[in-house]
Amino acid sequence: RRGPAPDLGGAHSPSVAVQPQAAEPRRTLAPEAREAKSRARHRAVSGGRESLLVQCGSQKIADAPGQYVTMGTMQRSSSGLLVVGALGLLAVPALADKARDDKAREEKKPVVLHVGDSFVGAGFAQALKPRFEELGAKYISIAQTSGYTTTLPRQINLEDKVKTLKPALIILTIGSNEMAMPVPEDHAHAARNLTRLISQSSCIWALPPRWTDKETGFRQIMKREAPPCRIHDPEEIASQIPRMADKIHPTPKGGRMWADHFWAWLMEGKPKGAKPWEDMPPAASASAPPRN
């Protein structure tokens, strides 16, 4: 503690009051400048790469793998997150790792590819999807409006999809637009070509439920041209399936009824949880019966 200041001006020298300096006014940064400053302060170097550490409570998340160099105390939590205490930051390398792991697991799943005309999307695929996924498959459906056996391969680029996806099982639902064609034999070659395209995998022709009494025989042609693929025909329940206002497409309830019939046929004789594509070798490896 200092003593009193010496009197330099004699007994009658007036005292001098020292005025305190005014505090420098605090500068307020514009929001853009504050954001830039915050970002610059929260950068860390990881293996020669910059990774952004984000403030707790922020909606922004950035990949921040590896070791970090930053201010403040660090702790690794039991969940694998790096907590930077002084700055109140979270680095989230675990999220990026989890995303990569999830993608790898998804890519390893067997693919069930279901293609065809608009009947595919008439409650049928919607009811089949959760059943295949429950068995560990990745179910992909493509419903082509106004699809015909003659046009479907080009409309959905079927050959490339088969090569790219390498499906464990292909389900084909086609023919609803050709049931009443005058000369069904005219499309026999197209049905044969579809079988050729899908038979490199295990394959099923899931015929659409008949919707007209004026059928001219295309169902029989599909059955003839489908082997070596397996054939599911819901003819026995066709008249019971509820239809939409057009009297053609199944309602969602009708689609579920159709899917129930298909699933019971597919899983017949198999133990619960069996994966139907595993006991179905690629159709092309089976011997097909002679064609007429």
C-alpha positions as CSV (number, residue, x, y, z in Angstrom):
1,R,0.0,0.0,0.0
2,R,1.3,3.4,-1.0
3,G,1.7,6.3,1.4
4,P,0.4,9.8,0.8
5,A,2.0,11.6,-2.2
6,P,4.7,14.1,-1.3
7,D,3.9,17.8,-1.3
8,L,5.9,19.3,-4.1
9,G,4.5,22.8,-4.0
10,G,4.9,23.9,-0.4
11,A,2.3,24.1,2.4
12,H,0.0,26.3,0.4
13,S,0.3,24.4,-2.9
14,P,-3.1,23.4,-4.2
15,S,-3.8,19.7,-4.5
16,V,-4.2,18.3,-8.0
17,A,-7.1,16.0,-8.6
18,V,-6.3,13.2,-11.1
19,Q,-9.2,12.6,-13.4
20,P,-9.8,9.0,-14.4
21,Q,-9.5,8.3,-18.1
22,A,-12.8,7.6,-19.9
23,A,-13.2,3.9,-20.8
24,E,-12.8,3.2,-24.5
25,P,-16.2,2.5,-26.0
26,R,-16.8,-1.2,-26.7
27,R,-16.8,-2.0,-30.3
28,T,-19.8,-3.9,-31.6
29,L,-19.1,-6.3,-34.5
30,A,-21.6,-6.7,-37.2
31,P,-23.2,-10.2,-37.3
32,E,-21.2,-11.2,-40.3
33,A,-17.9,-10.2,-38.6
34,R,-18.9,-12.1,-35.4
35,E,-19.6,-15.2,-37.4
36,A,-16.3,-15.0,-39.3
37,K,-14.4,-14.5,-36.1
38,S,-16.2,-17.4,-34.4
39,R,-15.4,-19.7,-37.3
40,A,-11.8,-18.7,-37.4
41,R,-11.4,-19.3,-33.7
42,H,-13.1,-22.7,-33.8
43,R,-11.0,-24.2,-36.6
44,A,-8.7,-27.2,-35.8
45,V,-6.1,-29.0,-37.7
46,S,-6.6,-32.8,-38.2
47,G,-4.0,-34.8,-40.2
48,G,-3.2,-31.8,-42.4
49,R,-6.9,-31.1,-43.0
50,E,-9.0,-28.4,-41.5
51,S,-12.0,-29.6,-39.6
52,L,-14.7,-27.2,-38.2
53,L,-15.6,-27.6,-34.6
54,V,-19.1,-26.3,-34.0
55,Q,-20.7,-24.6,-31.0
56,C,-22.9,-26.7,-28.6
57,G,-26.5,-26.1,-29.5
58,S,-25.8,-25.1,-33.1
59,Q,-27.6,-26.8,-35.9
60,K,-24.4,-27.0,-38.0
61,I,-22.4,-30.2,-37.8
62,A,-19.1,-30.7,-39.6
63,D,-16.8,-33.7,-39.9
64,A,-14.0,-33.4,-37.4
65,P,-12.1,-36.7,-37.3
66,G,-8.8,-37.4,-35.6
67,Q,-6.8,-35.3,-33.2
68,Y,-7.6,-31.6,-32.6
69,V,-5.5,-28.6,-31.8
70,T,-7.5,-25.9,-30.2
71,M,-8.0,-23.8,-27.1
72,G,-9.5,-25.0,-23.9
73,T,-9.6,-28.2,-22.0
74,M,-10.5,-31.4,-23.8
75,Q,-12.3,-34.6,-22.6
76,R,-13.5,-37.6,-24.5
77,S,-16.9,-38.7,-23.5
78,S,-18.1,-42.3,-23.3
79,S,-20.0,-41.8,-26.6
80,G,-16.7,-41.0,-28.4
81,L,-17.4,-37.2,-28.8
82,L,-14.6,-34.8,-28.1
83,V,-15.8,-32.1,-25.7
84,V,-13.8,-28.9,-25.7
85,G,-14.8,-27.4,-22.3
86,A,-13.4,-23.8,-22.5
87,L,-15.1,-23.0,-25.7
88,G,-18.2,-25.1,-25.2
89,L,-17.6,-27.0,-28.4
90,L,-18.4,-30.5,-29.7
91,A,-16.4,-32.3,-32.3
92,V,-18.4,-35.1,-33.9
93,P,-16.1,-37.6,-35.6
94,A,-18.5,-40.4,-34.5
95,L,-21.2,-39.1,-36.8
96,A,-19.1,-39.4,-39.9
97,D,-17.9,-42.9,-39.0
98,K,-21.5,-44.0,-38.3
99,A,-22.7,-42.6,-41.6
100,R,-19.9,-44.6,-43.4
101,D,-20.8,-47.7,-41.5
102,D,-24.5,-47.4,-42.2
103,K,-23.7,-46.9,-45.9
104,A,-21.5,-50.0,-46.0
105,R,-24.1,-52.1,-44.3
106,E,-26.7,-50.9,-46.7
107,E,-24.5,-51.7,-49.7
108,K,-24.1,-55.3,-48.4
109,K,-27.8,-56.0,-48.2
110,P,-29.2,-58.3,-50.9
111,V,-31.3,-56.4,-53.4
112,V,-34.8,-57.4,-54.3
113,L,-35.8,-55.6,-57.5
114,H,-39.5,-55.4,-58.3
115,V,-40.4,-54.0,-61.7
116,G,-43.4,-53.8,-64.0
117,D,-46.4,-51.8,-65.0
118,S,-48.7,-49.6,-62.8
119,F,-50.0,-52.7,-60.9
120,V,-46.7,-52.8,-59.1
121,G,-47.6,-49.6,-57.3
122,A,-51.3,-50.5,-56.7
123,G,-50.8,-51.5,-53.1
124,F,-48.7,-54.6,-54.1
125,A,-45.2,-53.2,-53.6
126,Q,-46.2,-51.1,-50.6
127,A,-47.3,-54.3,-48.8
128,L,-44.2,-56.3,-49.9
129,K,-41.6,-53.8,-49.0
130,P,-41.7,-54.1,-45.2
131,R,-41.7,-57.9,-45.5
132,F,-38.6,-58.1,-47.5
133,E,-36.9,-55.4,-45.4
134,E,-37.7,-57.4,-42.3
135,L,-35.7,-60.3,-43.8
136,G,-32.7,-57.9,-44.3
137,A,-33.2,-57.1,-48.0
138,K,-33.1,-53.8,-49.8
139,Y,-36.4,-53.7,-51.7
140,I,-36.5,-51.5,-54.8
141,S,-39.7,-51.2,-56.8
142,I,-40.3,-49.5,-60.2
143,A,-43.9,-49.1,-61.4
144,Q,-44.1,-47.9,-65.0
145,T,-47.4,-46.3,-66.0
146,S,-48.6,-47.7,-69.3
147,G,-45.9,-50.4,-69.3
148,Y,-46.1,-53.2,-71.8
149,T,-43.8,-56.2,-72.3
150,T,-42.7,-54.5,-75.5
151,T,-41.8,-51.2,-73.9
152,L,-40.8,-51.9,-70.3
153,P,-37.1,-52.7,-70.8
154,R,-36.5,-49.4,-72.6
155,Q,-38.8,-47.3,-70.3
156,I,-36.9,-48.3,-67.1
157,N,-33.5,-49.1,-68.7
158,L,-33.9,-52.6,-67.2
159,E,-30.7,-54.2,-68.5
160,D,-28.5,-51.5,-67.0
161,K,-30.4,-51.7,-63.7
162,V,-29.8,-55.5,-63.5
163,K,-26.1,-55.0,-64.2
164,T,-25.7,-52.2,-61.7
165,L,-27.9,-53.4,-58.8
166,K,-27.0,-57.1,-59.2
167,P,-30.2,-58.1,-57.5
168,A,-30.5,-61.3,-55.6
169,L,-34.1,-61.6,-56.7
170,I,-36.1,-59.9,-59.5
171,I,-39.9,-59.8,-59.4
172,L,-41.6,-58.9,-62.7
173,T,-45.3,-57.8,-62.7
174,I,-46.4,-57.1,-66.3
175,G,-49.2,-57.8,-68.7
176,S,-52.2,-56.0,-67.2
177,N,-52.3,-53.7,-70.3
178,E,-52.1,-56.7,-72.7
179,M,-54.8,-59.0,-71.3
180,A,-57.4,-58.1,-73.9
181,M,-55.1,-57.5,-76.9
182,P,-56.5,-59.0,-80.1
183,V,-53.5,-61.1,-81.1
184,P,-51.6,-61.8,-77.8
185,E,-49.0,-63.9,-79.7
186,D,-47.7,-60.7,-81.2
187,H,-46.0,-59.9,-77.8
188,A,-44.7,-63.4,-77.1
189,H,-41.2,-62.4,-78.3
190,A,-41.3,-59.4,-75.8
191,A,-42.2,-61.7,-72.9
192,R,-39.3,-64.0,-73.9
193,N,-36.9,-61.1,-74.0
194,L,-38.0,-60.0,-70.5
195,T,-37.2,-63.5,-69.2
196,R,-33.8,-63.3,-70.8
197,L,-33.1,-60.0,-69.1
198,I,-34.1,-61.0,-65.6
199,S,-33.0,-64.7,-65.5
200,Q,-29.4,-63.9,-64.7
201,S,-30.8,-63.5,-61.1
202,S,-33.3,-65.5,-59.3
203,C,-36.6,-64.4,-60.8
204,I,-40.4,-64.5,-60.4
205,W,-43.1,-63.6,-62.9
206,A,-45.8,-62.3,-60.5
207,L,-48.7,-62.1,-62.8
208,P,-51.2,-59.3,-62.2
209,P,-54.7,-60.3,-61.0
210,R,-57.1,-60.6,-64.0
211,W,-59.3,-57.6,-64.3
212,T,-61.4,-58.4,-67.3
213,D,-63.6,-61.3,-68.5
214,K,-62.5,-60.5,-72.1
215,E,-59.0,-61.9,-71.7
216,T,-57.6,-63.2,-75.0
217,G,-54.9,-65.5,-73.8
218,F,-51.9,-63.3,-72.9
219,R,-51.7,-64.9,-69.4
220,Q,-51.1,-68.3,-71.0
221,I,-48.3,-66.8,-73.1
222,M,-46.6,-65.2,-70.1
223,K,-46.7,-68.6,-68.3
224,R,-45.2,-70.2,-71.3
225,E,-42.4,-67.7,-71.7
226,A,-41.6,-67.2,-68.0
227,P,-39.4,-70.3,-67.4
228,P,-36.9,-70.8,-66.0
229,C,-38.3,-68.0,-63.8
230,R,-40.9,-69.1,-61.2
231,I,-44.5,-68.0,-61.8
232,H,-47.1,-66.7,-59.3
233,D,-50.6,-66.5,-60.6
234,P,-53.2,-64.9,-58.2
235,E,-56.1,-66.1,-60.4
236,E,-57.9,-67.8,-57.5
237,I,-58.3,-64.5,-55.6
238,A,-58.7,-62.2,-58.7
239,S,-62.5,-61.8,-58.4
240,Q,-62.2,-61.0,-54.6
241,I,-59.7,-58.2,-54.9
242,P,-61.3,-54.7,-54.4
243,R,-60.7,-52.4,-57.3
244,M,-60.4,-48.7,-57.7
245,A,-62.9,-46.5,-59.6
246,D,-61.4,-47.6,-62.9
247,K,-62.4,-51.2,-62.1
248,I,-58.9,-52.3,-63.1
249,H,-56.3,-51.4,-60.5
250,P,-56.5,-52.9,-57.0
251,T,-57.2,-50.6,-54.1
252,P,-54.6,-50.4,-51.3
253,K,-56.6,-53.1,-49.5
254,G,-56.7,-55.1,-52.7
255,G,-53.0,-54.7,-53.1
256,R,-52.4,-56.1,-49.6
257,M,-54.7,-59.0,-50.3
258,W,-52.6,-59.8,-53.4
259,A,-49.4,-59.4,-51.5
260,D,-50.6,-61.8,-48.8
261,H,-51.4,-64.4,-51.4
262,F,-48.0,-63.9,-53.1
263,W,-46.1,-64.0,-49.7
264,A,-47.8,-67.2,-48.6
265,W,-46.9,-68.8,-51.9
266,L,-43.3,-67.5,-51.7
267,M,-42.7,-68.7,-48.1
268,E,-44.6,-72.0,-48.3
269,G,-42.6,-74.8,-46.7
270,K,-39.9,-72.4,-45.4
271,P,-39.0,-71.8,-41.8
272,K,-39.9,-68.4,-40.2
273,G,-37.3,-65.8,-41.1
274,A,-36.0,-67.8,-44.2
275,K,-34.7,-65.6,-47.0
276,P,-36.4,-66.8,-50.1
277,W,-33.7,-65.6,-52.5
278,E,-31.1,-67.8,-50.8
279,D,-32.7,-71.1,-51.9
280,M,-33.5,-69.9,-55.4
281,P,-30.4,-70.2,-57.7
282,P,-30.1,-67.8,-60.6
283,A,-32.8,-68.9,-63.1
284,A,-30.4,-69.0,-66.0
285,S,-28.6,-71.8,-64.3
286,A,-31.7,-74.0,-64.2
287,S,-32.8,-76.0,-67.2
288,A,-35.9,-74.5,-68.9
289,P,-38.5,-76.7,-70.4
290,P,-38.7,-76.8,-74.2
291,R,-40.6,-73.9,-75.7
292,N,-43.6,-74.3,-78.0
